[in-house]
Amino acid sequence: MTPCRIRIASASFALVLSACSEQPQKGLPTEQEIHAGDSGVSSGAPGRHLYRCDDDRTLVVDFKDQGLTVEFRRDAKAAPTVLTAPMQGLQYVGDAESATFAGNQIKIEAPGKRPVLCMKENAS
């Protein structure tokens, strides 16, 4: 704990108190946090992005919960596969799949299947 002296007689009383309660600054937002707030589809749905996979299929990815949860769908009307991560930057895990993000690429893995690599469409 950092020691803090309060001088009531000082004109900088409020300044001293605010210095004592200063919160540490958070680092830059992660890729997942950014994607949770922006949109990559024409409808503008927050957190929704399209990916093109190496199996020549499209993957709709919805980033939720500040990027700690992702929902995967092969089309916008399909039931989602939900994966979660305990912290930003860690692997997402679901009942039967896991996913790892690296920049604009997602690697999806499932037991007994080959990994699927997907690249974000319209990535700048």
Disulfide bonds with the S-S distance in Angstrom:
Cys4-Cys20 1.58
Cys53-Cys118 2.00
